[in-house]
Structures are given as structure tokens and as C-alpha cells.
């Protein structure tokens, strides 16, 4: 359980993973807009941590401007069932109160 929580634990890691699960890929700005109270510094730390753990993939496209996108990796997709269960439980918990 500790190994799983090391990846999905914390307020922002699980939220970012759930968001990426719902979308094919997202730019940094789109993630920032989804979580307005999340600072750029913390977002950057979370994205680097998730990338280092192999659950997300960062793609850099160069051109007139640099475009960075994030998506769940194949390994990260293996978390989808876990994320669905956590999200469902959380929604039920919020409705209980």
C-alpha cells in the first residue's frame, strides 16, 4: 500500500493523475487552469515526481514556440482502476456528510 500511496498520495498527485486520465494529453497551462490554487512551483514538483516514477510522460515539441504536453504513460494507465475507485469513494464520502 505504501508503494501505491507514494505515487498517488498527496493532494495534487492524485488530482493531476485523475485529470490526465480523463484527457489524452494536457499542456502545463491547462493543468494550472484546472487547479487555480496550485502554485507553479508545486505543480512543477508534482509533474517531475510523477515523470520520475514513470506514470506520466512529458513530450516537448519545438517550433516557433516550445510546446510541452503531459499524458499518462502506459505504466500510468495501469493506475486507472485504482484512480476510479479512489474518486468514487471520495465522491461517496463527500455525499455522506
NORVEN-V953888 format. One record per backbone hydrogen bond with DSSP energy under -0.5 kcal/mol. NH is the residue of the N-H (numbers start at 1). CO is the residue of the C=O. If there is no record, write none. Layout:
# NORVEN-V953888
nh: [NH & NH]
co: [CO & CO]
This chain:
# NORVEN-V953888
nh: [5 & 6 & 7 & 7 & 8 & 9 & 14 & 15 & 16 & 17 & 18 & 19 & 20 & 21 & 22 & 23 & 26 & 28 & 31 & 32 & 33 & 34 & 35 & 38 & 39 & 43 & 44 & 45 & 46 & 47 & 48 & 49 & 50 & 51 & 52 & 53 & 54 & 55 & 56 & 57 & 59 & 61 & 61 & 67 & 68 & 69 & 69 & 70 & 71 & 73 & 77 & 78 & 78 & 79 & 80 & 83 & 84 & 85 & 86 & 87 & 88 & 89 & 90 & 91 & 92 & 93 & 94 & 95 & 96 & 97]
co: [1 & 2 & 3 & 4 & 4 & 5 & 10 & 11 & 12 & 13 & 14 & 15 & 16 & 17 & 18 & 19 & 70 & 68 & 27 & 28 & 29 & 30 & 31 & 35 & 37 & 39 & 40 & 41 & 42 & 43 & 44 & 45 & 46 & 47 & 48 & 49 & 51 & 50 & 50 & 71 & 69 & 59 & 67 & 61 & 66 & 59 & 67 & 26 & 57 & 55 & 73 & 74 & 75 & 76 & 77 & 79 & 80 & 81 & 82 & 83 & 84 & 85 & 86 & 87 & 88 & 89 & 90 & 91 & 92 & 93]
